[in-house]
Amino acid sequence: ISTLGRVFRHTGNQWKQITGATGSDIAIGGDGSVVIADASGTLSKLNDAMTRFDRISGQGLLVAVAPDGIPWTIRSDQLVQRCASSPCEIFAQKAKSIAIGPDGSVYVVSDKDLLMRLDTDTKTFDVVRTPGHTPQSVAVGPNGYPWVVATDTLALASKFFERDELTDRIVAASTVGDTTGSGNTAAVVDVSSNTAFTFSKNISFDTFATNLNTIEEFAVGQNDDVYVYGQPQNQGAKQFLKFNSTTEKFEEVSLSFNQNLQNIDVASDGTIWTTQNGSVYQLSSTGSVRRTYSVTSGSIGSLSIGADGTVYVVISQKLYQLKPGTNAFTKFSNDDVSKVAIGRAGDVWIADSNNNVQQFTGTKFENRPRGQSVSAEDVGAGTDGSIYITSWSGSQYVLKKWNATNNSFDTVKNTNANKVDVVSDGRPWIANTSSSTDVKRAED
C-alpha cells in the first residue's frame, strides 16, 4: 500500500496496481488470502482473479490473516478481535501491532509495549520477554518465531530461518513500473496514532429541487435510489418522488396506496416499506399492498432496512427486527431508541431516547464516541461503513461524519442539514428542511 493508499501487487517482474482499491493496512494469510483495511475500518478481500477487492464482514484499522483465511484486526479502540463471523469475536487485549505466523501463532505488541502471544486456550495473551528492548511492531516467520522492530529502530529476530536470497537483487533490479498509480487515494493511518487522520475537508454538493412545499420523509433505498415524500407547493395530495439519475430530477411515482407514508425505506427488490396506524406495510413499487405486519401496540418512530433484507423498526422506543424468511417482528433489545440506521454487514446505529448516538457492539449499545454524549437529529448509514449524523449546533443544523480512527464525529464545514442518508459508495444525500426543500448529493 502506497502513501496515497493505493494497492499494488508484484507480479514477479513489475508492480501492478489493483484498480479502484484503496486501503490503510494489508495482510496475507498462509492460504494466500489477501485482506486490506481502510482508514474507516472496513475490510476487503482480494478476489480469486486478483482484479479487485470485495468487501467482507468485520472491522478494524490493522489486519492480520490466519492460515485459514480468517482476518484478525485491531480496532480503533485498540482491542484485538477475530472476524470469523459477524459480529467479530472481541478479546480483552489492547494492541498496536498484530501478526500471525504460517503455523497459526498470533502475536501482538500490546498498548503497554509488550510482546504477547495468544495462549493455547485461545482466549488470553501471554507476555514474551524481550530483555533490554521495547517492541514497537511484530511479524512472525516460519515455525511461529517472532521478529520485532523495537522503539530504538532495531530489528530483532528470535530465530533465523533458511531462505535462498540469491535472486532477490536480480528481481529488484529488473522490476519495472512504480507505485505511484492513478485514481482514488485514501488515508493511511496507524492505530497507535490518535490524530493521524482527521476528516476536516469540505464536501462539494450538487443541489436538486424537489418542488415540494414540505419534506416529511427522506430515504436512500437499498438499491441506492433516493426518495422523498411531502406536500406539493399547490397544497394538493402528498407526493412520493424518486430521483431519476439520468435526468437528474425528482419525478413523482404514482402509488395506489391510499394512506400517508411514514418512516419509509426501500428494499433492494424495489418494495416500499412504510408504517401507518400501528402496522408495517410492504408495498410494491406501484403502491399495492403485498403484506401487512401487525406489531405490538404503540407509536412507530423509525424504520430501516439492512443489506441482508432485515427490517428494523422502532415501536414505543423499543427496537424490533423482521429477519428474512420470518413472519413476525421480534424485539432486538430492551434499550430505549428513537431512530435506527443499518450500515455495513448489519452494523446497527441508533439515537437513543435522549437522541444520543450509539452503536451496537454485538452485546449492547454503546455511546459514540464512547464515554461521550453526542446528540443527533438524524442518522444515516452506508453499506460501505460510512456513518453520518445531523446535529443541532446551537444556532443551526450541521452534518457530521463518524471518524473511526480518531473516535469522533467530525463536522462537514460547508453545509447544513437536518436529514441525511448514505448511498453504497459512502456519499451522503442531505436535506435541510428547516429552510428549504432542496435535496443535495455529495459529489464524486
N, C-alpha and C positions, 0 to 999 in steps of 0.2 A: 504494500500500500504506500503510495507516494505521499509527500507532504500536502498534496492537494486532495488527498482522499481517494484517488483513482486506483483501481486494482489491476495488477499486471501478473502474468504468469510467464515463466521461462520455458520455451519450447525445446531447449537443447542448443539452440544457436541464436535465438533472438527473444526480446521482450515483446509480448503481445498483450494489448490492453483488452480487458473484458468490458466491452462497450456497455455504457449505461450503469455500470456498477460503481458504487462509492462506499467506502467504509472507513472505520477508525482502527479496527484491530482485526487480525486474521489468524487462523489456526488450521492445522491439518491433522486428521486422525490417522491411526495406523492402518485403517481400511481405505485410506485415500480421500475421505470426506474433507472438503474444504468449506469452512464456515467463516463468515465475516460478521462483525458487529459494527453498527454505525454510531454516531455521536448521540443519538437519541435512545440507544439501547436495543434497536431492532436487529434480529439475527436473520441471516440469509445463507443459503447453501448452494454451492456450485452444482449445476445440473450435469448429467452424465456426458452430454456433448461438450461440456466445458465452454459454453457460449454465453451463459447468463447465470445470475444468482437469483434463486427463488426464495421468497420469504418463508420462514419456518417459525413454529411456536417457540417461545422462550424470550428472555430479555436479559441484557447485560452489556456493560461497556467493554469489558475484557473477556476474551473467549479462549478456551482450550477444548480439544476434541479427543474423546476417548477412542480406543481401538475399535469399539463397536459403532462409532459414528455419532455417539451422543455428545452434544455440547455441554460443557461446564462453563459457567460465567461468573464474573464478579459484577455485582450491581452497582448503581451509583452511590448506594449507602455502604458499599464495600463488603456486603455479605456475599458469601460463596453459595452458588446454587447449581444443581444438576437438572438439566432441562430434557429429561426423557419423555415428559408429557406436560400438558398444561393443566394447572399451573406448575412451575418448576418446584423441585424439592429444595428447600432452603436449609442451609447448615448454620449452626450457631458459631460461625467463624468469620471474622472480617479479614480481608486480604487486599493487597495491592498488586500482586502478580500471581499467575497461576500457570501451571504446565502439567501435561500428562504424558507419561512415557509410553513406548510401544508395548510395554507389559501391563499397562493399565494403572500404574502407580501415579497418584495425584499429589503434587507438591504445590505449596503456596508460600509466598512471603507475606506474613501477617501484617496487619496495620501497626503492630508493635515492632516491626523489622526483625521478625524471627522466621527462620526457615522451618516449615512444618510439613509433615507427610500424613496423608489420610491413613488412619489405623485400619487394621484388618476388620474391625467391627463396622467399617464404612459409615460411621456416624461422627467420629471425633478426629481431630488432628493432633499429632504428637510433634513436639519440638525436635528438630535435628540440629545438633550443635555445630556452630561454625566459629570455633575459637579464634578470637582476635580480629574478626571481620563482621561487618553488619550487612546482611544481604539486602539487595535492592530489587532484583528480579531473578527469576529462576527458569531454567529449561531442563528437560530430562532426556538423557541419552539411552542407548541400548541397556537392557537388563535393569532399568529403573534407577540408574545412577544420576543424581542431580548435578547440574552445573549452575553456578550463580554469578551474577555481577554484583560486587559489593559497592557500598557507598563511596569507597575510595577509588572507584573505577577499575578495580582489579577483577579479572575473570578467574573464578576458582573452579577447578574440576575435582569431583570426588573420586573419579576413576577415568583414565584414558581408555579409548577403545580403538581397535584396528579399523583403518579405513584407507583405501587406495586413493591418494590425493594427486597422483601423477598427472591426471588430465585436467585438474581444476583450473590451472593457469591458462591452459590451451583454450578451454571453453570460455573463460572470462575474456581472453584476448580476441577470440573470434566472434563474440556476441555482437550482434548488430541491433540498431534501434536504441531508443532511450525510454525513460519512464516519465516523460512529460505528458504525453497523451492529449486527449481533447474531450470536450463535452463537460458534463456536470462535475462540480467539485463538492467537497464536503469537509466538515471539521474533523480533525484528528486529535483525539483527546486521550488523557490518561486518567484512570480512576483516582489516582493519588493526588491529582491536581484539582482543586475545588474551583478554580477560576480559568481553566484552560479554554472553555468555550462559553461565550455569552451571546445570547440571541438579542441583539440590540439594533440591527439594521431595520430601516423602514421597509415596508412591503408596498409594492405598487398594485393598485386595484383597478379593474375595469368596472364601470358602472352601467347598470341596466335598469330601465324604467319598468315598473310593473303596471303603472296607470291605475293603481288601486288607491282608494281613499284611506284604508287601513289594512295592515297586515296582521292577521290573527294567528296564522300558522306558517311555519317555515321549516323546510327539511331537505336534506340531501338523502336520496334513496340509496339502497344497497347497489343499485345499478348505476350510481353516480349521476342520475338525473336530479334536477333541482326543482322543487315545488314550493309555491306559496298559495295561501288561501286568505281571502279577505273581502272587504266591502268595496265595490267599484265606486268610481267617482260620481256616477249618476245615482248612487244610493239604491241601485236595483238589487237583485238577488246576488248573494255572495258568489264569488268566482274561485274556481280551482285552476291555477295556472301552472304550466310546465315550461321550463326553459328549453327552447329549441337551439341546439348547439350549432346548427347550420346557419340559421338566420340570425342567431344571437339575439333572440327576442323571447319574451314570455308570451305564451299563447294559451288561451283558455281550453281546458279539457272539459267536455260536456259529460256530466255524471248523472246517472239515473237515480242515485241515492238521494232520498228526499229529506234528509236531515242535515243539520250543520255538521261540519267536520271539526273534530277536536283531537289534539295530540296525534298528529299524523306522522306516519313513516311509510316507506315503500320498500317492499321486499325485492330480492334480485329477480324474481319472476314477474315483476310489474304489478303485483297485487298491492292494493292500498289498505293499510291498517289504520283504523281510527276508533275513537271512543265516543259514546253518547248514552246518556240515561242509564249509567251503571252497566253497560255492556261494551264488549270489544268486538268490532266488526272487521271481517276480512272481505274486502271488496275486489271485484275485478277491475281492470284498468279503465273500464267504462262506468263503474259505479254500481254494478249489480252485486247484491249480497251473496257471497259464496258461503259464509258461515258466520254465525253469531255465537260469541262465547259469553255466557253468564258468569260473572265474577262475584267475589264476596262484596257485600254491600259497602258503600262508601264512595266518596268522591274520587275520580280518576284524575291524576295530575300530570302524568308524563308517560310517554311510550317510546321505545327504541328497539330496533331490530339488529341482532348481531349478524356477522358474516356467515355463521353456520345456520341461520334461519331462526334461532331462538328469539322469541318476542318477550321483551321485558316491559312491565307496566307498573306504575306506582298507584296504589289504591289506599286511600286514607293514610298516606305517608308510610306505607309498607311496600317493599319491592317484591313483585311476583314475576314468575317466568313461565313461558309455554315452550317446552322443548319440541323440536321437530318430531313428528310421529306420535305425539301425545295429544290428548283431547281436553286437558284442563290446565288452568294456571295453578301453579303451586308456589308457596311462599319461598322466596330466596333467602331472606334474613329477617330478623326482628328489628333491625336498625330503622330509625326514622329517616325518611327520604322524601325530597321534594322534586328532584329531577334525576334522570338517568341518561347516560350515553354509553354506548358499547364500542370499544375500539378494537384493536387488532387481537385476534385469537381469543375473543371473549373477554377482553380486558374491561372490567366494569368500573365506570366512574360515576359518581353521584354528587349532587348537592344535598346535604342533609337538611333536617327541618329548620336549621338556622342558616341555611344556604352556604354552609362551609363545604369546600371541595374535598372529596375523599376518593380514594382508590381501594378496590378490593384486593387484599393481599393473598387470597386463597383461603384464608380462615376468618378474616374480619375486615371491616372498612377502617381505613387509616387516613388521617388528615394529610393533605398535600399542600405545601411541604409538611413533613412530619413535625409535630410539635408546634405548628402554627395554624392559624385560622384565617383562610382566605375566602372571602365571600364571593359568590358567583351569581349573576343574573341568569346566565345560560351556560351550558357545557356542550362542546362539540368534539366528537372523536372520529378519527380517520382509521381505516383498516391498515394503514401503514404505520400506525403507532402515534401519530400526531394528536395532541390534545390541546384544544383552545378553550378559553373561557371568556365571557364578558363580565365586567365588574364595574360597579359604581365607584368612581374615584373621589366623590365628594362634590363634584361640580358637573361631571359628565360621565358617560359610559365609555369604557376603554376595552380594547381587545388585548388578551394576554395569551402567550404560548407556554406550555409546560416545558421546562428545560431540565431533563432528567440528569444531565451532567452536573449542573450546579444545584439541583434540587430546589428549583424556584420557578415561579411564573414570571416571565419577562414581558414587559409591556411593548406592544407594537406601537410605535410612537406617532405615526402619521395618520391614524384613522380612529373613528369612534363607532361603537357597535353595541347593541344590546341583545342581538340574536346571532348565533354562529352555528355552522355545521361544516363538516370537512369531507372532501372527496378522497378517493382512494390513493391519490398521489400526494396527499398531505396539504393541498391548498385549501385554505378556508374560504367559505362563502359567508358573507355577513350582511346584516341589515341594522339600521339604527332607526327603529320605528318611532322613537320619541321625537324625531324631527323630519323624517322622510319615509317614503315607501319605495325608494330605490333599493336594489339589491346589488352587492358588489362581489366580484370574484377576484381572488389573488391572481396576479399574472404569473406566467411560467417563470 
